[in-house]
Amino acid sequence: MKRFFRYTLYTLFFIFLCIFRFNLDIDFPFAASDGAIKYYQSKGYHDNGYFNFECPYKAKDLDPNFEYYPINYPWAVFLKTGEYKCVLQYPPFFSYIGTILSKFSLLKYTLYIPIIFYFVNLLLLDSILLNLLDHKNKTSIFMITFFQAISFTLLTIIDNSENSIFHFFNLLAIYIFSKSYIISKDSSFLLNLLIGILWGISIVFRIEVIISIFSFLLIYFLFNFTFKTFNNYFQIGIGLVIIILSFLIFNYLTVSEPLGFRFISQLDNDKSSLGLLGHLKFAKAYLWGDKFMVGLFKYSPFLFLGFIFFIPKVFKQLSFPTKLFLLSGFLYFTLAALNVTVYGGMGYFGLRYMEGGLILYLIGLALLWNELKPDIHLYFRVGIYLLTLYLFTITWKSTKEGLKIIRNSSIEYRSLMRAFAKAGKEGVVIHSSLYSSYILGSSFLEQKHINLYDKNSCSKIMKKIPSNTYIIFVLPPENQFITPDIPKRLYPRYKENFHCKIKKFKEIETQEIRGLKLISGIKR
């Protein structure tokens, strides 16, 4: 399959994703959960400056101390000292890209940034495979690259995630490493430094890529235990240290916390850290699934099939590059699954923490596929092709189901945003539970949202709301679900179905959207 034809197919897939994103954003920019937080950050930096990290808050006139901020764990960090009382925990660099773009266009177009990087990453992966396979077996190159395109990583980029950007820098590093260490077997100080810098930047965007880098370099070292490898790793380490030190200094100068607020949030979560059984439970969920999420190998049996083929040949006739990528990818899956302590999402949307090893593993599968072909009978080869096609179909069906869920959610989301918009600029949307914090959407940047969860908070804020103000009360479902990773100290603010009732209130309408009950009216 010629490169022009492959690139044409990748481009058509990119256009499909852009059209899908466009349809999600009809009437209102579609941003929820993690993606919404980064969207808010971009807007905040646009309005208040690149180094103002305070949580955006339209209701700050009612709640200047952020006591009733409607966003909490895991996104908001509340500080008792320092310049800010509340900050959103994600590092600013991904949101900075959106902020810069928003200077030249509408903010909603920043939601296309992950898709653009996703497309570039497909081209990079294609180039890496082309070099490693020595421009042979181009059908395998397309199959593996297209599998990456339709895998669970696709659901992440629709969610306005920085994952496609960390993949970009990680793939660049792998591309240079492969050319220098595997193909030409000759590297230089500048190339090693560049590899370290690229990996360092990828860590800044997504910290779990450290596991990917560690797995890859460890496996390479075990097969190449020489002084030259030590020296090369030292040079790569210099590049890593340059970026990591720059990151620490930036954090210290801007927010007085060298490791950043995400690390603070993680420490806060680790106060009630999981025991061994808890880690094993999450590992099982990420690899094989549980009642909350679809596991990696259940989502895509093709990945497990590759390892089944790999096991009997690993110490025999497989080449070093195949062992390197397959082993490092599988090691990443194991370490990441044991390390993670939160659900990355529900159902089809929880596998974002597995992405760091997917690239390595898929490259290994492409090399494995290339090495298997000469050794097997024609009929068996046809059988493998048919089985692979079937497993590809299962993966696409899983991704398609995830896209369907996103599309349906966007329809309900638009209904919710229209309801919130009725409050206008001066009205107030009062949430009685943190349950609804993940679907504040773009309305959070337009309307005043606040979380009042008991009589004291209700009485305090109602005194500040003037008469004739349009108010929307948002009540959660009676049997709402709380994921096990939510800190127990926050359970009351999720479970409490408190309705902040006021005496002089003229009810206008009651709606039910996404299980939420919305009671709208005017304060007299």
C-alpha positions as a Python dict, from the first residue, in 0.01 Angstrom:
ca = {
    (1, 'M'): (0, 0, 0),
    (2, 'K'): (166, 321, -118),
    (3, 'R'): (230, 612, 117),
    (4, 'F'): (6, 848, -82),
    (5, 'F'): (-288, 610, -49),
    (6, 'R'): (-225, 559, 323),
    (7, 'Y'): (-197, 933, 385),
    (8, 'T'): (-518, 991, 189),
    (9, 'L'): (-703, 747, 415),
    (10, 'Y'): (-557, 914, 726),
    (11, 'T'): (-669, 1252, 593),
    (12, 'L'): (-1022, 1127, 528),
    (13, 'F'): (-1032, 993, 884),
    (14, 'F'): (-916, 1333, 1012),
    (15, 'I'): (-1196, 1504, 819),
    (16, 'F'): (-1445, 1256, 969),
    (17, 'L'): (-1327, 1349, 1320),
    (18, 'C'): (-1356, 1722, 1247),
    (19, 'I'): (-1712, 1676, 1120),
    (20, 'F'): (-1797, 1469, 1427),
    (21, 'R'): (-1655, 1741, 1653),
    (22, 'F'): (-1845, 2011, 1461),
    (23, 'N'): (-2175, 1829, 1515),
    (24, 'L'): (-2104, 1800, 1887),
    (25, 'D'): (-2060, 2177, 1914),
    (26, 'I'): (-2389, 2282, 1753),
    (27, 'D'): (-2538, 2572, 1956),
    (28, 'F'): (-2293, 2526, 2247),
    (29, 'P'): (-1929, 2411, 2269),
    (30, 'F'): (-1944, 2054, 2400),
    (31, 'A'): (-1707, 2019, 2695),
    (32, 'A'): (-1764, 1800, 2999),
    (33, 'S'): (-1565, 1646, 3283),
    (34, 'D'): (-1183, 1672, 3240),
    (35, 'G'): (-1210, 1837, 2899),
    (36, 'A'): (-1430, 2112, 3040),
    (37, 'I'): (-1173, 2197, 3310),
    (38, 'K'): (-903, 2255, 3048),
    (39, 'Y'): (-1150, 2459, 2845),
    (40, 'Y'): (-1213, 2677, 3153),
    (41, 'Q'): (-839, 2718, 3202),
    (42, 'S'): (-792, 2841, 2844),
    (43, 'K'): (-1071, 3093, 2894),
    (44, 'G'): (-927, 3205, 3227),
    (45, 'Y'): (-580, 3267, 3082),
    (46, 'H'): (-737, 3448, 2788),
    (47, 'D'): (-934, 3686, 3011),
    (48, 'N'): (-701, 3729, 3310),
    (49, 'G'): (-350, 3667, 3176),
    (50, 'Y'): (-123, 3366, 3134),
    (51, 'F'): (-1, 3371, 3494),
    (52, 'N'): (-329, 3420, 3675),
    (53, 'F'): (-418, 3070, 3794),
    (54, 'E'): (-725, 3145, 4004),
    (55, 'C'): (-1030, 2931, 3932),
    (56, 'P'): (-1271, 3105, 3693),
    (57, 'Y'): (-1588, 3184, 3887),
    (58, 'K'): (-1882, 3392, 3768),
    (59, 'A'): (-2040, 3368, 4115),
    (60, 'K'): (-1737, 3511, 4295),
    (61, 'D'): (-1941, 3819, 4397),
    (62, 'L'): (-2161, 3584, 4600),
    (63, 'D'): (-1882, 3358, 4722),
    (64, 'P'): (-1546, 3543, 4725),
    (65, 'N'): (-1375, 3272, 4933),
    (66, 'F'): (-1474, 2983, 4703),
    (67, 'E'): (-1653, 2805, 4990),
    (68, 'Y'): (-1932, 2691, 4760),
    (69, 'Y'): (-1741, 2646, 4438),
    (70, 'P'): (-1937, 2390, 4232),
    (71, 'I'): (-1623, 2206, 4119),
    (72, 'N'): (-1423, 1995, 4362),
    (73, 'Y'): (-1225, 1671, 4356),
    (74, 'P'): (-1037, 1582, 4143),
    (75, 'W'): (-1019, 1908, 3950),
    (76, 'A'): (-1009, 2196, 4200),
    (77, 'V'): (-747, 2249, 4471),
    (78, 'F'): (-840, 2481, 4759),
    (79, 'L'): (-557, 2665, 4931),
    (80, 'K'): (-549, 2815, 5279),
    (81, 'T'): (-244, 3033, 5213),
    (82, 'G'): (-92, 3211, 4916),
    (83, 'E'): (-222, 3432, 4639),
    (84, 'Y'): (-503, 3201, 4527),
    (85, 'K'): (-785, 3044, 4725),
    (86, 'C'): (-872, 2803, 4444),
    (87, 'V'): (-681, 2671, 4144),
    (88, 'L'): (-765, 2411, 3880),
    (89, 'Q'): (-513, 2132, 3914),
    (90, 'Y'): (-402, 2069, 3555),
    (91, 'P'): (-67, 2212, 3440),
    (92, 'P'): (-132, 2516, 3219),
    (93, 'F'): (68, 2419, 2910),
    (94, 'F'): (-207, 2240, 2719),
    (95, 'S'): (-452, 2518, 2800),
    (96, 'Y'): (-193, 2776, 2690),
    (97, 'I'): (-214, 2634, 2337),
    (98, 'G'): (-590, 2689, 2345),
    (99, 'T'): (-544, 3039, 2486),
    (100, 'I'): (-304, 3137, 2207),
    (101, 'L'): (-540, 2997, 1942),
    (102, 'S'): (-836, 3178, 2101),
    (103, 'K'): (-656, 3509, 2042),
    (104, 'F'): (-717, 3455, 1670),
    (105, 'S'): (-1048, 3265, 1666),
    (106, 'L'): (-1343, 3161, 1881),
    (107, 'L'): (-1260, 2968, 2196),
    (108, 'K'): (-1463, 2667, 2082),
    (109, 'Y'): (-1215, 2600, 1801),
    (110, 'T'): (-953, 2514, 2063),
    (111, 'L'): (-1145, 2187, 2100),
    (112, 'Y'): (-999, 2081, 1763),
    (113, 'I'): (-638, 2098, 1889),
    (114, 'P'): (-629, 1733, 2012),
    (115, 'I'): (-771, 1616, 1678),
    (116, 'I'): (-501, 1799, 1482),
    (117, 'F'): (-225, 1641, 1692),
    (118, 'Y'): (-398, 1304, 1660),
    (119, 'F'): (-372, 1328, 1282),
    (120, 'V'): (-4, 1425, 1298),
    (121, 'N'): (59, 1133, 1533),
    (122, 'L'): (-82, 889, 1277),
    (123, 'L'): (170, 1019, 1024),
    (124, 'L'): (451, 989, 1279),
    (125, 'L'): (355, 632, 1369),
    (126, 'D'): (340, 546, 999),
    (127, 'S'): (694, 686, 954),
    (128, 'I'): (830, 494, 1254),
    (129, 'L'): (687, 167, 1123),
    (130, 'L'): (812, 242, 773),
    (131, 'N'): (1168, 281, 902),
    (132, 'L'): (1161, -21, 1134),
    (133, 'L'): (1015, -245, 863),
    (134, 'D'): (1267, -110, 612),
    (135, 'H'): (988, 8, 379),
    (136, 'K'): (853, -348, 355),
    (137, 'N'): (510, -492, 437),
    (138, 'K'): (328, -160, 398),
    (139, 'T'): (-6, -332, 453),
    (140, 'S'): (102, -407, 811),
    (141, 'I'): (202, -43, 852),
    (142, 'F'): (-144, 73, 752),
    (143, 'M'): (-323, -192, 959),
    (144, 'I'): (-139, -106, 1282),
    (145, 'T'): (-162, 271, 1226),
    (146, 'F'): (-531, 247, 1148),
    (147, 'F'): (-582, 27, 1454),
    (148, 'Q'): (-426, 307, 1660),
    (149, 'A'): (-665, 550, 1489),
    (150, 'I'): (-978, 354, 1584),
    (151, 'S'): (-867, 245, 1932),
    (152, 'F'): (-979, 391, 2266),
    (153, 'T'): (-736, 682, 2217),
    (154, 'L'): (-993, 824, 1976),
    (155, 'L'): (-1244, 870, 2259),
    (156, 'T'): (-986, 1063, 2461),
    (157, 'I'): (-920, 1329, 2198),
    (158, 'I'): (-1292, 1401, 2161),
    (159, 'D'): (-1281, 1480, 2534),
    (160, 'N'): (-1041, 1776, 2481),
    (161, 'S'): (-746, 1590, 2631),
    (162, 'E'): (-375, 1671, 2619),
    (163, 'N'): (-300, 1303, 2549),
    (164, 'S'): (-250, 1350, 2176),
    (165, 'I'): (9, 1620, 2251),
    (166, 'F'): (213, 1405, 2488),
    (167, 'H'): (193, 1128, 2226),
    (168, 'F'): (332, 1373, 1970),
    (169, 'F'): (649, 1443, 2170),
    (170, 'N'): (678, 1079, 2277),
    (171, 'L'): (652, 959, 1916),
    (172, 'L'): (912, 1212, 1803),
    (173, 'A'): (1149, 1077, 2069),
    (174, 'I'): (1077, 716, 1966),
    (175, 'Y'): (1129, 807, 1600),
    (176, 'I'): (1475, 953, 1669),
    (177, 'F'): (1563, 671, 1912),
    (178, 'S'): (1466, 407, 1654),
    (179, 'K'): (1670, 574, 1379),
    (180, 'S'): (1973, 619, 1606),
    (181, 'Y'): (1977, 303, 1817),
    (182, 'I'): (1793, 35, 1620),
    (183, 'I'): (1841, 115, 1251),
    (184, 'S'): (2179, 292, 1221),
    (185, 'K'): (2305, 185, 1568),
    (186, 'D'): (2485, 516, 1595),
    (187, 'S'): (2388, 812, 1808),
    (188, 'S'): (2538, 1145, 1906),
    (189, 'F'): (2528, 1371, 2210),
    (190, 'L'): (2294, 1618, 2038),
    (191, 'L'): (2050, 1346, 1932),
    (192, 'N'): (2051, 1194, 2281),
    (193, 'L'): (1996, 1539, 2429),
    (194, 'L'): (1706, 1597, 2190),
    (195, 'I'): (1550, 1261, 2281),
    (196, 'G'): (1570, 1354, 2648),
    (197, 'I'): (1418, 1697, 2586),
    (198, 'L'): (1129, 1551, 2386),
    (199, 'W'): (1058, 1290, 2652),
    (200, 'G'): (1081, 1560, 2918),
    (201, 'I'): (821, 1772, 2738),
    (202, 'S'): (590, 1471, 2708),
    (203, 'I'): (618, 1419, 3086),
    (204, 'V'): (519, 1782, 3145),
    (205, 'F'): (197, 1718, 2951),
    (206, 'R'): (117, 1377, 3103),
    (207, 'I'): (307, 1244, 3403),
    (208, 'E'): (231, 874, 3351),
    (209, 'V'): (445, 876, 3037),
    (210, 'I'): (731, 830, 3286),
    (211, 'I'): (621, 466, 3311),
    (212, 'S'): (638, 434, 2933),
    (213, 'I'): (987, 585, 2915),
    (214, 'F'): (1108, 374, 3209),
    (215, 'S'): (969, 53, 3056),
    (216, 'F'): (1120, 123, 2715),
    (217, 'L'): (1467, 220, 2842),
    (218, 'L'): (1475, -66, 3094),
    (219, 'I'): (1401, -334, 2834),
    (220, 'Y'): (1654, -181, 2593),
    (221, 'F'): (1916, -176, 2870),
    (222, 'L'): (1854, -541, 2963),
    (223, 'F'): (1930, -644, 2604),
    (224, 'N'): (2221, -397, 2564),
    (225, 'F'): (2411, -403, 2892),
    (226, 'T'): (2719, -202, 2786),
    (227, 'F'): (2916, 105, 2893),
    (228, 'K'): (2805, 281, 2575),
    (229, 'T'): (2442, 235, 2679),
    (230, 'F'): (2523, 387, 3019),
    (231, 'N'): (2684, 685, 2847),
    (232, 'N'): (2393, 733, 2606),
    (233, 'Y'): (2141, 713, 2890),
    (234, 'F'): (2337, 976, 3082),
    (235, 'Q'): (2314, 1209, 2781),
    (236, 'I'): (1940, 1143, 2746),
    (237, 'G'): (1910, 1211, 3118),
    (238, 'I'): (2063, 1556, 3070),
    (239, 'G'): (1783, 1646, 2830),
    (240, 'L'): (1523, 1513, 3071),
    (241, 'V'): (1672, 1708, 3362),
    (242, 'I'): (1677, 2032, 3160),
    (243, 'I'): (1302, 2012, 3097),
    (244, 'I'): (1206, 1884, 3442),
    (245, 'L'): (1412, 2154, 3615),
    (246, 'S'): (1253, 2416, 3389),
    (247, 'F'): (912, 2279, 3486),
    (248, 'L'): (994, 2293, 3859),
    (249, 'I'): (1131, 2647, 3832),
    (250, 'F'): (825, 2762, 3634),
    (251, 'N'): (592, 2620, 3900),
    (252, 'Y'): (791, 2775, 4183),
    (253, 'L'): (800, 3120, 4022),
    (254, 'T'): (432, 3121, 3925),
    (255, 'V'): (251, 2934, 4204),
    (256, 'S'): (524, 2876, 4468),
    (257, 'E'): (476, 2499, 4441),
    (258, 'P'): (765, 2336, 4248),
    (259, 'L'): (570, 2019, 4168),
    (260, 'G'): (250, 2201, 4072),
    (261, 'F'): (-104, 2175, 4200),
    (262, 'R'): (-174, 1842, 4036),
    (263, 'F'): (85, 1686, 4264),
    (264, 'I'): (-80, 1852, 4566),
    (265, 'S'): (-413, 1708, 4457),
    (266, 'Q'): (-256, 1363, 4425),
    (267, 'L'): (-103, 1388, 4773),
    (268, 'D'): (-442, 1485, 4912),
    (269, 'N'): (-594, 1179, 4749),
    (270, 'D'): (-314, 954, 4874),
    (271, 'K'): (-394, 1036, 5238),
    (272, 'S'): (-639, 751, 5214),
    (273, 'S'): (-425, 551, 4970),
    (274, 'L'): (-522, 204, 4858),
    (275, 'G'): (-381, -112, 5005),
    (276, 'L'): (-252, -403, 4798),
    (277, 'L'): (-600, -543, 4738),
    (278, 'G'): (-720, -200, 4625),
    (279, 'H'): (-439, -172, 4370),
    (280, 'L'): (-506, -524, 4244),
    (281, 'K'): (-875, -437, 4208),
    (282, 'F'): (-793, -136, 3990),
    (283, 'A'): (-537, -338, 3792),
    (284, 'K'): (-801, -600, 3716),
    (285, 'A'): (-1048, -326, 3616),
    (286, 'Y'): (-802, -162, 3375),
    (287, 'L'): (-685, -485, 3213),
    (288, 'W'): (-999, -703, 3217),
    (289, 'G'): (-1277, -465, 3320),
    (290, 'D'): (-1528, -462, 3604),
    (291, 'K'): (-1883, -336, 3660),
    (292, 'F'): (-1768, 25, 3619),
    (293, 'M'): (-1546, 19, 3310),
    (294, 'V'): (-1440, -187, 3010),
    (295, 'G'): (-1089, -328, 3049),
    (296, 'L'): (-809, -298, 2795),
    (297, 'F'): (-817, -655, 2666),
    (298, 'K'): (-1197, -673, 2670),
    (299, 'Y'): (-1212, -348, 2471),
    (300, 'S'): (-963, -482, 2220),
    (301, 'P'): (-897, -861, 2221),
    (302, 'F'): (-648, -800, 1938),
    (303, 'L'): (-397, -670, 2193),
    (304, 'F'): (-419, -988, 2400),
    (305, 'L'): (-399, -1208, 2090),
    (306, 'G'): (-71, -1040, 1999),
    (307, 'F'): (79, -1136, 2334),
    (308, 'I'): (-40, -1497, 2294),
    (309, 'F'): (156, -1516, 1967),
    (310, 'F'): (450, -1341, 2130),
    (311, 'I'): (500, -1565, 2438),
    (312, 'P'): (625, -1885, 2271),
    (313, 'K'): (869, -1696, 2049),
    (314, 'V'): (1005, -1428, 2282),
    (315, 'F'): (1338, -1594, 2360),
    (316, 'K'): (1372, -1774, 2030),
    (317, 'Q'): (1369, -1631, 1680),
    (318, 'L'): (1211, -1289, 1734),
    (319, 'S'): (1434, -993, 1657),
    (320, 'F'): (1553, -751, 1923),
    (321, 'P'): (1330, -459, 1808),
    (322, 'T'): (1021, -682, 1830),
    (323, 'K'): (1112, -794, 2182),
    (324, 'L'): (1190, -436, 2283),
    (325, 'F'): (858, -284, 2181),
    (326, 'L'): (634, -575, 2281),
    (327, 'L'): (793, -627, 2622),
    (328, 'S'): (807, -256, 2707),
    (329, 'G'): (445, -211, 2599),
    (330, 'F'): (324, -504, 2807),
    (331, 'L'): (538, -393, 3103),
    (332, 'Y'): (374, -51, 3080),
    (333, 'F'): (24, -202, 3087),
    (334, 'T'): (114, -397, 3401),
    (335, 'L'): (286, -114, 3589),
    (336, 'A'): (28, 149, 3495),
    (337, 'A'): (-262, -77, 3593),
    (338, 'L'): (-101, -142, 3934),
    (339, 'N'): (-15, 225, 3987),
    (340, 'V'): (-345, 395, 3901),
    (341, 'T'): (-581, 474, 4190),
    (342, 'V'): (-873, 639, 4011),
    (343, 'Y'): (-1118, 548, 3738),
    (344, 'G'): (-1020, 737, 3423),
    (345, 'G'): (-1384, 726, 3316),
    (346, 'M'): (-1682, 494, 3304),
    (347, 'G'): (-1761, 220, 3054),
    (348, 'Y'): (-1565, 275, 2734),
    (349, 'F'): (-1399, 593, 2861),
    (350, 'G'): (-1168, 471, 3136),
    (351, 'L'): (-855, 364, 2950),
    (352, 'R'): (-670, 695, 2912),
    (353, 'Y'): (-403, 580, 3158),
    (354, 'M'): (-324, 285, 2929),
    (355, 'E'): (-237, 500, 2629),
    (356, 'G'): (132, 544, 2714),
    (357, 'G'): (207, 178, 2643),
    (358, 'L'): (-29, 132, 2350),
    (359, 'I'): (206, 294, 2098),
    (360, 'L'): (499, 74, 2205),
    (361, 'Y'): (285, -238, 2198),
    (362, 'L'): (137, -167, 1856),
    (363, 'I'): (481, -107, 1705),
    (364, 'G'): (585, -441, 1852),
    (365, 'L'): (279, -612, 1704),
    (366, 'A'): (362, -472, 1360),
    (367, 'L'): (715, -612, 1384),
    (368, 'L'): (581, -943, 1517),
    (369, 'W'): (332, -968, 1233),
    (370, 'N'): (613, -909, 985),
    (371, 'E'): (824, -1187, 1137),
    (372, 'L'): (543, -1441, 1161),
    (373, 'K'): (443, -1432, 795),
    (374, 'P'): (733, -1628, 637),
    (375, 'D'): (705, -1907, 895),
    (376, 'I'): (345, -2015, 859),
    (377, 'H'): (136, -2208, 611),
    (378, 'L'): (-81, -2016, 364),
    (379, 'Y'): (-410, -2145, 510),
    (380, 'F'): (-302, -2060, 863),
    (381, 'R'): (-193, -1716, 743),
    (382, 'V'): (-538, -1658, 590),
    (383, 'G'): (-693, -1771, 918),
    (384, 'I'): (-484, -1518, 1111),
    (385, 'Y'): (-588, -1244, 868),
    (386, 'L'): (-956, -1331, 915),
    (387, 'L'): (-922, -1352, 1294),
    (388, 'T'): (-737, -1020, 1301),
    (389, 'L'): (-1007, -861, 1088),
    (390, 'Y'): (-1270, -994, 1328),
    (391, 'L'): (-1084, -856, 1631),
    (392, 'F'): (-1035, -522, 1454),
    (393, 'T'): (-1412, -518, 1406),
    (394, 'I'): (-1467, -574, 1779),
    (395, 'T'): (-1234, -284, 1858),
    (396, 'W'): (-1411, -55, 1612),
    (397, 'K'): (-1750, -159, 1752),
    (398, 'S'): (-1629, -64, 2101),
    (399, 'T'): (-1502, 272, 1978),
    (400, 'K'): (-1817, 326, 1772),
    (401, 'E'): (-2029, 259, 2080),
    (402, 'G'): (-1821, 513, 2271),
    (403, 'L'): (-1871, 772, 1996),
    (404, 'K'): (-2244, 697, 1998),
    (405, 'I'): (-2254, 764, 2373),
    (406, 'I'): (-2070, 1094, 2321),
    (407, 'R'): (-2307, 1197, 2041),
    (408, 'N'): (-2616, 1116, 2249),
    (409, 'S'): (-2467, 1295, 2548),
    (410, 'S'): (-2414, 1607, 2338),
    (411, 'I'): (-2787, 1614, 2255),
    (412, 'E'): (-2882, 1602, 2624),
    (413, 'Y'): (-2600, 1846, 2695),
    (414, 'R'): (-2751, 2103, 2457),
    (415, 'S'): (-3085, 2074, 2638),
    (416, 'L'): (-2909, 2133, 2968),
    (417, 'M'): (-2713, 2433, 2837),
    (418, 'R'): (-3035, 2588, 2700),
    (419, 'A'): (-3197, 2546, 3041),
    (420, 'F'): (-2899, 2704, 3219),
    (421, 'A'): (-2890, 2989, 2966),
    (422, 'K'): (-3235, 3102, 3083),
    (423, 'A'): (-3068, 3233, 3399),
    (424, 'G'): (-2884, 3490, 3187),
    (425, 'K'): (-2578, 3679, 3308),
    (426, 'E'): (-2727, 3785, 3643),
    (427, 'G'): (-2927, 3475, 3732),
    (428, 'V'): (-2793, 3199, 3958),
    (429, 'V'): (-2777, 2823, 3902),
    (430, 'I'): (-2776, 2651, 4242),
    (431, 'H'): (-2648, 2292, 4259),
    (432, 'S'): (-2741, 2088, 4565),
    (433, 'S'): (-2474, 1824, 4498),
    (434, 'L'): (-2127, 1794, 4345),
    (435, 'Y'): (-2278, 1521, 4127),
    (436, 'S'): (-2362, 1776, 3857),
    (437, 'S'): (-2014, 1934, 3853),
    (438, 'Y'): (-1905, 1723, 3555),
    (439, 'I'): (-2179, 1864, 3329),
    (440, 'L'): (-2152, 2236, 3398),
    (441, 'G'): (-2029, 2267, 3041),
    (442, 'S'): (-1975, 2596, 2864),
    (443, 'S'): (-2253, 2745, 3079),
    (444, 'F'): (-2003, 2769, 3365),
    (445, 'L'): (-1828, 3050, 3176),
    (446, 'E'): (-2154, 3235, 3110),
    (447, 'Q'): (-2381, 3184, 3413),
    (448, 'K'): (-2329, 3198, 3789),
    (449, 'H'): (-2306, 2843, 3923),
    (450, 'I'): (-2277, 2768, 4295),
    (451, 'N'): (-2305, 2459, 4519),
    (452, 'L'): (-2529, 2503, 4827),
    (453, 'Y'): (-2550, 2178, 5019),
    (454, 'D'): (-2694, 2266, 5363),
    (455, 'K'): (-2918, 2517, 5541),
    (456, 'N'): (-2627, 2734, 5651),
    (457, 'S'): (-2486, 2780, 5300),
    (458, 'C'): (-2836, 2837, 5163),
    (459, 'S'): (-2919, 3106, 5418),
    (460, 'K'): (-2584, 3280, 5375),
    (461, 'I'): (-2595, 3306, 4996),
    (462, 'M'): (-2967, 3378, 4961),
    (463, 'K'): (-2918, 3698, 5160),
    (464, 'K'): (-2678, 3817, 4889),
    (465, 'I'): (-2904, 3736, 4593),
    (466, 'P'): (-3123, 4038, 4512),
    (467, 'S'): (-3497, 4019, 4449),
    (468, 'N'): (-3627, 3945, 4098),
    (469, 'T'): (-3326, 3724, 4028),
    (470, 'Y'): (-3384, 3420, 3805),
    (471, 'I'): (-3277, 3107, 3994),
    (472, 'I'): (-3240, 2748, 3875),
    (473, 'F'): (-3217, 2477, 4140),
    (474, 'V'): (-3036, 2164, 4018),
    (475, 'L'): (-3123, 1848, 4214),
    (476, 'P'): (-2932, 1522, 4153),
    (477, 'P'): (-3090, 1178, 4100),
    (478, 'E'): (-3210, 1010, 4418),
    (479, 'N'): (-2995, 701, 4360),
    (480, 'Q'): (-2684, 867, 4226),
    (481, 'F'): (-2368, 665, 4173),
    (482, 'I'): (-2036, 763, 4334),
    (483, 'T'): (-1720, 599, 4200),
    (484, 'P'): (-1498, 430, 4463),
    (485, 'D'): (-1209, 671, 4400),
    (486, 'I'): (-1402, 973, 4536),
    (487, 'P'): (-1262, 1064, 4884),
    (488, 'K'): (-1506, 967, 5159),
    (489, 'R'): (-1489, 1316, 5312),
    (490, 'L'): (-1675, 1441, 5003),
    (491, 'Y'): (-1952, 1180, 5010),
    (492, 'P'): (-2197, 1412, 5191),
    (493, 'R'): (-2161, 1675, 4918),
    (494, 'Y'): (-2247, 1412, 4658),
    (495, 'K'): (-2510, 1214, 4846),
    (496, 'E'): (-2690, 1503, 5015),
    (497, 'N'): (-3000, 1581, 4811),
    (498, 'F'): (-3056, 1916, 4981),
    (499, 'H'): (-3306, 2154, 4822),
    (500, 'C'): (-3233, 2515, 4912),
    (501, 'K'): (-3595, 2625, 4949),
    (502, 'I'): (-3685, 2992, 4994),
    (503, 'K'): (-4016, 3140, 5103),
    (504, 'K'): (-4057, 3407, 4837),
    (505, 'F'): (-4000, 3210, 4519),
    (506, 'K'): (-4224, 3202, 4214),
    (507, 'E'): (-4175, 2872, 4036),
    (508, 'I'): (-4188, 2896, 3657),
    (509, 'E'): (-4105, 2546, 3536),
    (510, 'T'): (-3965, 2207, 3632),
    (511, 'Q'): (-3757, 1994, 3395),
    (512, 'E'): (-3572, 1664, 3408),
    (513, 'I'): (-3256, 1637, 3198),
    (514, 'R'): (-2994, 1360, 3228),
    (515, 'G'): (-3152, 1250, 3555),
    (516, 'L'): (-3122, 1599, 3701),
    (517, 'K'): (-3429, 1784, 3824),
    (518, 'L'): (-3424, 2155, 3735),
    (519, 'I'): (-3661, 2388, 3920),
    (520, 'S'): (-3662, 2739, 3771),
    (521, 'G'): (-3822, 3053, 3903),
    (522, 'I'): (-3787, 3410, 4033),
    (523, 'K'): (-3679, 3513, 4381),
    (524, 'R'): (-3929, 3768, 4513),
}
